[in-house]
Structures are given as C-alpha cells and as structure tokens.
Amino acid sequence: MTLVILACALPQYAVWWPFFVVLFYILAPIPTLMAKRYNDHSGSSNSCLETAIFITMGILVCSFALPIVLARGNIIHWSACGLTLAGNIIVYATLLGFFLAFESDDSDYNMW
C-alpha cells in the first residue's frame, strides 16, 4: 500500500488515479472466499471454485492493466505506473500467502 500511496502522492506525480487499484485489492479475494464456503464433494472438480478462480484472475489482470493504460494515455507518469505495479505484486503475494497458509484443513491454524 505504501508504494501505491507514493505513486499518488509524490509531488512530481500529484494525481490520485493509481489509487483506484485499491478497489481491485478489495474485490480480488471475495470470489475465492465465497467459493471456499460452498464445498461440493460430489465430483473430483469443483466448478464453483474454478469459476471463482477465473473471476479472481480477471480482477488481478485488471489491477495490473489499469496503471499501464493510464500511463499509455499520459494520465500518470510511467514511474508512478511502476510504483503501482510493484505495490500490486506485493499485495497479491501477501494474499497468495494468506490463502496458502490457511488452505489445509488439518493444520494447527484452523483453531483460530
């Protein structure tokens, strides 16, 4: 989040357009969290979870595409785009780590 705020607030950039990726940060884990609540054991594949992952990947691609499109349109500087993309990588790596840490049913973390 610090990199995204820096991309918006530094004096040479001074536009708040890159901050709209925070909306994607909020929306990205919602489909997967909802699909994990619906647990269908009828077959080997869970179509609900696969659809949720597809929607999550669409949101993830949009969050990387937004700063690039804004930079191509000369709305933001390319360095602000780079800061936003670096912030995206850190935020999504953290979300991935969260889902991997709390994914298994037999771990000791489930008692939290």
ZIMO-V663208 format. One record per backbone hydrogen bond with DSSP energy under -1.0 kcal/mol. NH is the residue of the N-H (numbers start at 1). CO is the residue of the C=O. If there is no record, write none. Layout:
NH|CO, NH|CO
This chain:
5|1, 6|2, 7|3, 9|5, 10|6, 13|10, 14|10, 19|16, 20|17, 21|18, 22|19, 25|21, 26|22, 27|23, 28|24, 33|29, 34|30, 35|31, 36|32, 37|33, 38|34, 50|46, 51|47, 52|48, 53|49, 54|50, 55|51, 56|52, 57|53, 58|54, 59|55, 60|56, 61|57, 62|58, 63|59, 64|60, 65|61, 66|62, 69|65, 70|66, 71|67, 72|68, 73|69, 74|71, 75|70, 76|70, 81|77, 82|78, 83|79, 84|80, 85|81, 86|82, 87|83, 88|84, 89|85, 90|86, 91|87, 92|88, 93|89, 94|90, 95|91, 96|92, 97|93, 98|94, 99|95, 100|96, 101|97, 102|98, 110|107, 112|109
